[in-house]
Amino acid sequence: MSKIVSDAIERTEEYICFIEELKAFHNRKGTTLLSEPVLGGKKIDLYKLYQEVVAAGGFDQVTKKRSWKQIGAMFEFPATCTNSAYILKGLYIRNLLGWEEEQIWCKEWVPPEELKGPEAHKASTLAGKTYKKCKHRNHQHHHHHHCKYFSNVVHETPILPNHPTTTTTTLPFNLITTNEVHQCEISELHHRTLPFEHVHSIESDASRDCVTGNEFDDKTKTRMIPSLQSMNPTDVEWALNNIVTISYECPQKLLLNENPALLEALLLKADTCLQNTLFFNTKSTDNHESHRMILKILHIIRNFSFIESNTRVFAASSNFKQMLIKCLVMTNSSHYSHCIDILENMTPFVELGPFDSIIGCLNNLLMTATERSVILGSVRVLTMLASSSVSNLHYLLPTSTQVANRITQFLIANDEELIGVSLEYLYQYSRQSVSFGQHLLALHDGADIGIMVSLLMTPCKYFRPILVHASQQDSPPPQRSNSTESILFSHHQHHGSVPCVPNLTSYQQLDEPYRCLGWLKDKFELSSASSELSLDDMYLLYEMRFGHEKALRMKEFYTVLRIAFPIATGSADSPIHQVQQGAILEGTTIRGLQVKMNILQDGSELMCQWTNCSQSFNDEQLLQTHVLHEHIPTTTSNCLWTNCEEDNSFQDPNELTVHVRDSHLPGYIDNSDIQGVALVAAQLLKVLSRNPNSHVCFMPYEQELVMMTRKRPKLTLYIETMFSNFRVASSTSSSSSSSSTSLNT
């Protein structure tokens, strides 16, 4: 009986065009496209998959952040499809990676030989780390905003199971190392061939066969634990190899709550190896073998830890916690990354106790470790521990101030994700502990506040907060609706108050309807009742000016006109000589309003000063859009603005964008939503501003904060809340002072 395959692909014109171009691309490269691959009983929409990966920063970023499982969540695979993230990554490598390389990163893609042969679409082709051997991977990826098939999709990126990868991030003070490839043969060489051909390649030994997930049965299961407990190294090796395979391919077949003896056997074997490495002077060969076996056991446990029932077992086992702590104090740092992954997965179920050793281990890693993934994971675990239980926070607070001293150093790192997780730690502890917030305000004489303020302008690239969201209780109220009438009249519905109208001087840079309001007041004026204008002609002039920038419709335009110039209804019999306090509407004609002489002028003409460009624009925002969207994406590394004094080339296109905005486009307005690092920084500053003594720390940056509301309008609500907190604290302090004076009197 054939298996039913569901088909949820929306074959729109964009989808069809994308697939056709993708087919032509593969034909040119000599490779084949599997246009509708099947995974978990579902046809995969490659167009949708491509959009999601590119929106998350591209293949390298998704792999680096181990987010393939999250990407796959949108396809809603069945629970039995436990290795969907691994297979989805392989599908992307075989069908879409080359297209991304050339379309997004403008790099020539040279397909490896594996993709040209008959086994090109095997499930394991180029999965894992072998794609790193391709020549075209030798470059750093940066976000590019001009992808034809790009869409703004927001992702959160928790740590998910994947093989360790080498990072290339540099931090100040030589803090973070980049050589993080671990020498775990099972971890690195696992699943390079199809399951039915599966072997483990071990450098120091001959290849050993092991069963695949499909071949695993009760007979093999019965043999595993005795082999694991055996004194024969060959039997132990066989058992561990098989458990690694099962834990990766089908961990549900060995759930630890149903097989408690398995966890006991693994812990016993790990404990024996730990005793050899920690307490006894064994031969170097034996020591190396013990390290290798511990790492293999940790790899098994990490695979198991992505199932909730298993993590609950881990969290409830004191023996397991002791084993993890021993691994975290070992001098061999190759174990740390696996331990941190396991801790992150079990954190929601961990209940700390007084003097819990896990706290000391994590604090020690933050102070001494140099691996980026270990530092990131340690900060995340400490943050999640504090958010999961009040009792956990109670035990974490005594050492939190010492940790804060270290974490604030990460705020100046050249690493968006490290900055983001550090801010989330500071936010979580500040919002739950007044004393921690006071310590943070006093730290480094308040200089950290300046760093946090500067981070408010950080563009969102890859980091997605785990705890901080724009919709949470601490957040500012929702953004105003796009509906014109709701914007214009929402304030009238409350006791007849007057709407709060922004400064209309630079109306070209405002959103509607304020742009229209500013234009009307700039181009028209009240006059004698003998002056007549056609309502249609006025709207035509407005549409000629703003028609290409989402202009208001006629009905909305008329609403704004009535606010700009209060209009009374009149008739042909109305005396012309009568003095009116506004304009009079007669049908589609308006009397008492005239056009100003500057109707054809809209500010001085602005010339683009990019080399070999002679275009001119009527307002600064059009010039900014032109430069940032048309010139910068086509520039290699240097600023080509005429007479630019910056001679250095820019390695990161985002650095070039910031340079052009700050140096050559001083009137740039960033209307993007507050996300990522900027969102966490804004929420953290709001929390700190509630402290009665915080104003003195914010005072040096007040002018900068006010300027930010103009540069990035969507920060206004956050910054207004901070200033409101200062006023409340000031009035409270004044009231307390007055009460004290009266009592003394």
N, C-alpha and C positions, 0 to 999 in steps of 0.2 A: 504494500500500500504506500503510495507516494506521500511525502510529507507536505502539508499545506504551507505555502509561503505567503505571508501577508505583504501587501503592496500599498504603502501610504505615501508614495512619492507624488508630489504636486508638479505635474509636467507643464509648467508655465512657459511662456515664451523665453524668459530669462534662463530657465533650466535647460530648455532644448538648445538654445544658443550656446550655453556654457558647455554642455556635453559635446556638441558638434565641434567646437573649438578645441576641446580637450582631446577628442579623437584625432583631429588633424595634427595636433601637437605630438601625440604618441606616434603617429605615422611618420612624421618627420624624424623622430628620434630613433625609429626602428624598434619601438616597444609596442606592446598591446595594452589597450585599456579594457578593464572589466567594468563596464559602465553601470551595471546594476548588481553589485555583489550582494550576497546574502549572508547575514549574520544573525544568529538567534531566531531563525525562522522569519526574518524580515528583510525586505529589499532595502539597501542603504542608499539614501539620497546623497550622492557625492557632492552636489552643489551646496546642500545644507551643511554637510560635514566640512567642506572647504571654508564656507563663510564663518563657521564657529571657530575653527582653528586659527584662521587669520585674525579674527576679532580678538582672540585670546593672545595674540602676539606672534603667531606663526609656529611652525613645527618645533623649532629649537626651544622656544619658551614653554610650550606645552609639555615637551619632554623634560626640560630642565625642572619645571615645577611639578612634574609627575601628575599631570591633570588629565590624562587620557580617560580615566574612569569618569571624570566629571563631564568631559566632552561626550562620552557615550551615554550619559544619563538621559540626554534629550531624546534618544531613540527608544527608551523604555524596554530594554532587553529583559527577557525572563530571568528570574532569580537563578535558574539552573545554568545560565550562561555566565559562569564565574570568571572566565578569562577574556571577556568581551573587550576590555581596555587594551589588552595585549594584541588581540586580533585586529581591532580598529586601527591601532597604530600601524600595523603591517599593511592594512588596506590603504592607508594614507600614503605610506612610503611608496607603494607600488603604483598607485594611480594618480596621486596629487602632488607629491613632494617636488617633482621636477617642475611642474606648472607653477607652484609657489616660488621656487627659486628664480625663475625667469620673469614672472609677472610682478612679483612683489619686491624682490631683492635685486633685480636687474643683473643676475649672475647667470652665466652660461651653464646649463645643466648637462653634464656628461653622464648618461645612464650607465650604471655598472653592468657587467656582463650577465649577472644573475637575472636581470630584468629583460634580457633579450632571448633567453633560452626557453625551452619548453616548460620549465618549472617556475616561470616568472610569477605565477599567481598562486604558488603554494603558500600555505598559511604562515610559514616561518621565513620566507624569503626576505632578507634584509631586516628582519625584526631584531630586537635587542640592540647591540652596539655595532654590528658590522657595517651599517650605513656610514659610520664615521670614517671608513676607509676611502670613501669617495672623494675625489679631488675638490668637488664643488662645495664641500662642507667647510672649507678653510676661510670662513669669513664670519664677521659678527653681524647678527641680525638686529635691525632696528625697525621700529614701526613706521609704515609708509601709508599715507592717507589717500593715495590715489589708485587704489586697486579697483579695477572695474567691477569686481564682484564682492566688494567689501561691504559689511554692514556692522553697525555699532551694537554689538551684543555684549552684555555684561556677564562676566563669569566670576565666581569665587573659586579659589584654587587651594583647597586643603591638600595636605600631603597624602599622596595615594601610592599604592605599591608600584614600584618600578625598579629598574636596575640603577645603581648609582651612576652619575655622569660627572664628567670633569667640568668644573665651572671656570669662568674667566673673569670673575669680578675682583677688582682690586680695592682694598680698603686702606685708610690712612694708618700710619704707625706700623705698617707691615703686619696688620692684624690677621688677615685671612689668607690661608694658603689655598692653592688651586689644584694641587695634585691629589684628588680625592678618589682615584680609582682603587677599589679595594681588591685585595688578592684572595677573593673567595671564588674558587673555581666553579662551584655550583651556581653562584650568583651571576658570574660574568659569562659563563659558557652555556647556560641552560637554554634549552629550546631553540637551538639553531637549525634543527632539522625537524621534519614532520614527526608527530608523536609515535607513529608505528616504526620509525627508524631510530627512535631516540636513544642516545648514549650520552654518558657523562664523560667529558674529556678532562682527565686529571694529569697535569704536566709530569708529576713525579711518579706516575704509575701507568700501567696499561689501561686502556679504555674498559669501562665496566658497563655491561648492559643493565638496564633496570626496566621495570614494567612501566607502562604508560597509564594514564588515568582510565582509559577504556579497558585495559587488561586487569585492572586492580579488582580482586575478588576476595571472598572471605578466607580462602586458603592463604593468600599472600598476607592478608591482614593478621591472621593467626600466627604467622611465622615472624612478623616484624618485631614484636616486643621481645620475644626470647632472643632474637638475633641482636637486638639493641642492648640487651643485658649480658650478652656473651662476652667472654674474655678473648675471643678470637677477633683480631682487628679486621679481618676480611668480612666476617659476619656483620660487625658493627658498621663497616663502610657500606655494605649492601643495604642494610636497613636505613641508614641515613639518606642514601641516594634515592631510595624509593619514597621515603617520607617527603623529601624535597619535591619530588615530582608530584605527588598527590597533593601536597600543600599548595602547590602552584596551580595545577590543572583542575582539581576537583576537591577543594578542602572540605566541602560538605560531607564527603564520604568518611572523614575522620574527625568529626566534631568532638572537641575535648570534653564537653559535658557528658557525652555518651561513651567516651573512651578515657576515663581518668587515669588508667594505668599507663597510657602513652605519655601523658605529661609527666608523670612521676618518673618514668624511665628516662625521658629526655633530661629532666632536672638532675637526676642521679648521675647521668653520664657527664653533664656539664659541670656538676660539682666536683667530680673526680678530676676533670681536666683543669678546673680552676685551682684546685689544691696543688696540682703539679706546677702551675705557672706562678701562683702567688706565694706559696709557703715552702716549696721544696726546691733545692738546687738540683734540678735534673739536667741531663745532657741537653745540649742545644737542639739536637735532632728531635728528642722527645718533646721539648718545649715548643718547637715549631709545630709538631703534629698536634699537640694539645690546643694551641692557638687556632689551628686550621679547623679542628673539630668543633671548638666553641663557636667559631664564626659560622660554621655550617648549621649548628643547632639554632643560633640566633636568626639565621636566614629562614629556617623552618618556622620559628615562632612568629617572625615578622609576617610571613605569608598567612599564618593562621589568625593573626591579630586583626585582619580586615573583616572578620566575621564577628558580629556583636556578641553572640553567645560565648565565643572563645575569650573575648576581652573581659567579659564578666568573670570567667573562670580565673584568668590571670590576676585580675584586681582582688579577688577573694583569697588568693593563695599566698600565704606568708613566705613559703619556700621559694615561690617564683620571684617575689619581690627581692628576697635576699640574693638570689642568683643574679638578678638584673643589677643590683647595687654593686656586687662584686665585679661585674663586667664594666661598670661605669668608673671604677677606681683603678682598673688595670692601666698600665702604662702604654699598652699597645692600643693606639687610637683607632685602629681599623674596626674595632667593635662598636665604637660610639654611635655611628650613624644608624646601625640596626637597632640599637637600644633606644635611641631617641624616637625612631619611627614607631616602635612598639609602645613607648610611653605616650606618644601623641594619640594613638588609637585607643588606649585604655584609660586616658585621663578622665573622661566623663564618669567613670565608675570608681575612681580612686578616692578613698577617704584617708586623709592624712591623720597622723597622730602626733603627740608632742615629741619633739626631737626626732622627727622622721628623717631617716638617712637619705631619702630621695631628694629632700630639699637641699641638703648639704652637697649632694652629688651634682645637682643641676647648677647650684651657685658656683661650685668649683669649676665646672665646665665653662661657665660664662667668663670666669676670671682667667682661665689657663688655656682653653682649647683654641685652636687656630683654624680648624676646618669650618668653612662657611655653613654647611648643612647642619653641623652640630650646634653652632651658635644660634642659627635661626630656629632650629627645633627646640633648643633649651628655652629660649625666650617664649616661644609659642606655648610650650607645656606649662611654664610658670604662669602665663596669662590665663590659660584655660583652667588650670587648677583653682585659681582665685575666683573664676566666674562660675565654677560648677557647684561650689558649696561654701556656705558661710564659715563652717568649721575649718575648711581648708584655708580660707583667707586668714583666719585667726592664727594659724600656725605659720603662715607664710610672712606675715607682717613684720615680725622681729628682725628678719634679715633683708627685708625689701629695700630699706634705705641704702644698704651697702650695694645691693644689686643695681639700684637706680643710678648710683655714681658711675657704674660701668656702662649701663645701657644708654645713658645720655651721650656717651662718647660715640655711639653708633649713629646718632642723628646727623653727623657730618660726613658719613660714609658715602662713597660714590656707588650706592647700591639701593635702589628704590625699595626692594622687598625688605631688606634689613631695616631701613628707616621706618617702613610701615609697621612691621611687627614690634619694633621698639616703641613706637608711639602708642600702639594698642596696649602694650604692657603698662606704660605710664598712665594711660587713660583709665584702664581697668582698676588700678590700685588707687588712683587719685579720686575717682568717683565713689569708692567704697571706704576710703580712709582719709579723714580730714588731716590727720598728722602727716600722712604720706604726701598729701598735696602741699602742706606747709614746707615740708623738707624739700620738695621739688622746686618750690618758688625760691627758697633760700640757696639752693645749690648753685655753685659757681657765681655767687652774687647776682643771681637773676639773669645771667647771660643766656641760659637755655631758653628763656621766653623769646629772646630775639631770634634764635634758631627756629623755634616753632612758628613764629610769625612769618619768617621767610618761607617756610614750607607751605603756607597757605596758597602760594602761587604755583606750586608744583603741578605740572600737567599729569594726568592719569595715564600711565602706559600699561603696566602689567599687574601691579599690586592690587588685590581685592581684599578688603578687611573681612575678618571672620566675625568679630564682635560688634563693630561699629557700623551702623546703617543709617541712612538719611531719614528713614521712617520711624526710628525708635523714639522713645518717650523724651529723651533729652534733646531731640533734634528740633530745628526751627519749624514753624508751621509750614504747611504745604505751599508750593509756589503758586502764584496767582494763576487763575484760569486764563486760557487764551481767548475766551469769549469777550468780545469788546464791551458789551453791555454790562457784564458782571464786573469788569474792571472799572468802568466809568461810574456805575451807579451803586456798587456795593457799599460804599461809604454813606450814600444818601439814605440807605435803609436803616441806618443807626442814628436816630435822633437828629436827622437832617444835617449832619456835619458835612463839611466841604471835602471833596476828594483831595488826597495828598498828591499833588502834581510835581514831578521832578523838574529840575532845571532844564528849560527848553532851549538854552543857548545853542547847544550842539545837538539839535533834534535829529540830524541825519543818523546819529549813532544810537538813537533810542528805539525801543520796540514799539510797535503799534499798540494803542492808538495815540501814544504821546508824540510819535514822530509826525503824524498828521496834524495834531494840535499845534505843535511848534511851527510847522510849515504854514498853516493858515494864519497864525499870528504874525509870521515873518513876511508874508506876501500880500496880505489884505489888511485894510483898516476901515474904521467907520468914517462915514462922510455924510454929506447932506442927503436928504431923502430923494433928491433928483437923480442920484446915481443909481444905475441899474446893472445887475449882473445876472447871467443865466446860471442856474444851479448846475445844469448839464455842462456848461463851459468850465465852471470851477472844477468839477470832478474830472473833466478831460485834462485840465492842466495838472491836477494832482496825479492822475494816472500816467501821464507822460513822464512825470518826474520819478515816480516810485513803482510803476507798473511791473518792472522786472524784479522787484524786491518784495513780493507778497503784499500788494497794496490792499487797502480795505475795499469792501464792496460799497455800492452806492448807498445802501441803507445805513451802514456803519459810518460812512463818510458824513452823511447828513446828521447823525447823532453827535459826532465830534464837532461839526460846524455849529450846532446849537449851543455847545459848551463854550466854544471859542468866541462866538458872537451871539448872545441871547437874542433869539428871533421871535418876533410877535407876528401873528397872522394878520393880514390886512386885506384891503379890497381896493378896487379902482376908485371908489368914492372917497377914500381917505384923503384929507387935505395934504398936499405936498409940502406946504409951508410949515406944517405942524412939526415941532421939535420932537424927535424920537430919542429914546434912551437905548436904542438898539436897532437892528435891521428889521425890515418888514418883509415877510414872505407872501408873495402874491402868485399862487399857482406854482410855476417853476422859475419864477423871477424873484430876485432879492433886491429890494431897494434899501439905500442907506449904507451900502458897502462898496468900496472901490479897490482896484488893484494898485499895489504900490509900484513904484518905478523899478524896484529891484526884482521884479517877477522873473526876469530871464537870467538873473545872477544867482548863483548858489555857492557863494564863497569863491576864493581865488582858485584857479585851476592848478591842480597838483600834477607834477610830472614824475613819472617813474624814473629813478636814477640808476636802475640796474644796467650794467654794461650791455650795449647794443639793443636797448629798449627805448622807444620814443613815445609810448602811450601816455595819455594824460587822463585825469579823472576829476569829477566834480566835487567829490568829498573824500576825506581821508580813509573812511572805512572801505570804500571801493578799492583804493590804492593798496591798503593792507591785504585785502583778499587776493588781489592780483599778485602781489609779491610772494605771499606765503603759499599760495596754491599753484602758481604757474612757474615761478622762478626757482624757489628753493628745492622742490622735488627733482628738478632737472640739473641741479648743481652738484658737483662731485664733493668738494670739501672746502672751498674758499668762498669768502664773501665777495661778490662782484659789484657791490654798491659803489658808486663813484666816490672817489676820495676817501674810501674806508681806511682807517688807520690800523685795522687789525690785520696783521700779516700772517698770523699762524693759521694753519689749516685746521679744520674741525673734523675730528674722527667720528663724531656722532651727529647725524642730521638734526637731532633735537637741540644740540648745543648751537648749531648754526641758526636755527629758528629763534632761539632765545636771544642770541646776539643781534640778529636783524631787528627783532621786535624792540629790544631795549635801546639799541644804538641809533636806529634809522627810522623807526616807526613809534615815536614816543606816545602817540595818541591811540595806540592799539587797545582795543576792548576785547577781553576774553569772555565770551558768553557761554562757555561750556559749563556743564553741571559740575558740582563739587563732588569729586569722587576720590577714591584711593588715598594716597598720603595726605592730600589737602583736606579731605573729609575728616580723617582721624585727628589731624592737627587742629582743625576748627573745633571739633567736639572736645578735645583735651583743653584747649584754651578757654572754652566756655566753662568747663568744670573748674578750672583754676581761678577764673575770674570771680567765682562765688565766694572765695575766701575774703574775709573782711580786710585783710592786709595786702591783697594782691595788687591794688591799684598802683602802688609805688613801683612795682616790678614792670607794670605795663606802660607806665608813663613815658619812658623813652621811645616807645614804639607807637604812640597814639596817632601821630601824624602819618606814619607809614600805614597804619590800619585804615585811616580815612582815605588815603590815596588808593588803597587796594579796592575799596568799594567802587571806585571809578574805573579802575583797570579791570576788575572782575566783579560785575554787579551782583552775581549770585552769592557772593560772600557777605552781602550787606546784612542779611538777617542774622547771621552768626555774629558779626561784629557789633551790630546794634544791641544784641543780647549782652555782649561783654560790657559795653558802655552802660547799659541799664543796670547791670550788677554793680558797677562802680558807684552809680548814683544811689542805689539802694544802700550799699555799705556806708556811703558818706552820710546819708540822712540818718541811718541808724546810729552811727557814731556821734553825730551832732545831738540827737535826742538823748543818748546816754550821757553826754557831757552836760547838757542842760539839766537833766534830772539830778546828776551828781552835784551841780552847783546849787540847785534849789534845796537839796537835802542839807548841804553844808551851811546854807544860809539859815 
